Every structure is written in structure tokens, then in C-alpha cells.
Amino acid sequence: MKIKTQNKIYIISAVFVLFILALALFLALPVFNDIKKGSAQLLSAKQDIRSLQNEAAALENFQKRYREYQPNLEKIDGMFIDLKTPVDFIQFLEKTSSDLEISSQISMPPRGQLQNTGEKWPFAIFQINFKGNFAKILELSKKLESSPYLIEIQDLSLKEAKSGTAKAGLSSEFNAIFLIKVFAK
């Protein structure tokens, strides 16, 4: 009988130990999960703080060196036209064509119309009709590509102007139609 009583004590003790372990596991597991989540949030917050500190240091450095950067920033700003008043760009086109003795006719978009179809920056499309010598029109296209403005020649149509002479060639008059994309502020 002593063995049966002893077995009962072992069984009850084992059940009691299992119950205490299960209770401890169910109580401790959520605490450990909370600790794990808290640690992850703490790491994320530390990384965010480091990132913000780096950005603040970069901004402070930029502010200290702003005077050095200012001339280049002004040059960059000058590369974009103001679509509300693109007078400077139009004057550049007219002066460039008149310097090369080429007549020009500029068609611009409706006042202030911005075109931004999937592009990062706003732009406008200008159509410019030029009439002049082929070599000078070629020189004009080079000047447009190296202009102080951020432009892209989208299309160029070149057609020999009607002349009374039977002999035509590179020295005769040509009509050129440029379709130019000009990036804006």
C-alpha cells in the first residue's frame, strides 16, 4: 500500500509540476513576446534617430557651405524657364537666329500652360520655324543644344524652300521646323 501511496504522490507531484510549468509558460511567453517587440521597436527608433541625426548634420553642412553653392544653384535655376513669362528664352531664340541671319517664327504654348505627362519636371513644347541657309540652320541646332537652357530637340523637319533656280543645294534656302521641349521651374 505504501507503494501505491508513493506512486500517487509522484503522479500528483508530476501533474502539479507540469501545471506550474504550463502556467509559467503561458504567463512568461507573452512577456517574452512583448520584450521581443519592444526590442525591435527600440532598434527601429534608434535607427530613425541616427538617420535624422545624419540628415540634420547634412543640412547643417549645406547651410554652412550655402554661399559656396549659391552661384551653382543660380546657374541651375537659370536653366529652367518661367512658363508664365518665357521672355528670356524667346529673346535667346530670336537673338541666336538673328546672329546667324536666319528668320524665325516662334509658336509657344498657351500662356502658363504646363505639360507634365509622366515626367519628373514640368516642361513646355515650343514649335519654331526657321528659314535660312542649311549650314546656318545646322549651326543653330548646335547652339540650341548647347544653350544655357535645359532643352531637348524633340523633332526636326527640314525642307528646301521653293526657289526659282533649277539648281538647288546646300547654299539654297531651307525651312526648318524644330519641336523643342523646354524644362520649366
C-alpha positions, 0 to 999 in steps of 0.5 A: 500500500505504501507503494501505491501511496508513493506512486500517487504522490509522484503522479500528483507531484508530476501533474502539479509540476507540469501545471506550474510549468504550463502556467509559467509558460503561458504567463512568461511567453507573452512577456517574452513576446512583448520584450521581443517587440519592444526590442525591435521597436527600440532598434527601429527608433534608434535607427530613425534617430541616427538617420535624422541625426545624419540628415540634420548634420547634412543640412547643417553642412549645406547651410554652412557651405550655402554661399559656396553653392549659391552661384551653382544653384543660380546657374541651375535655376537659370536653366529652367524657364518661367512658363508664365513669362518665357521672355528670356528664352524667346529673346535667346531664340530670336537673338541666336537666329538673328546672329546667324541671319536666319528668320524665325517664327516662334509658336509657344504654348498657351500662356502658363500652360504646363505639360507634365505627362509622366515626367519628373519636371514640368516642361513646355513644347515650343514649335519654331520655324526657321528659314535660312541657309542649311549650314546656318540652320545646322549651326543653330541646332548646335547652339540650341543644344548647347544653350544655357537652357535645359532643352531637348530637340524633340523633332526636326523637319527640314525642307528646301524652300521653293526657289526659282533656280533649277539648281538647288543645294546646300547654299539654297534656302531651307525651312526648318521646323524644330519641336523643342521641349523646354524644362520649366521651374 
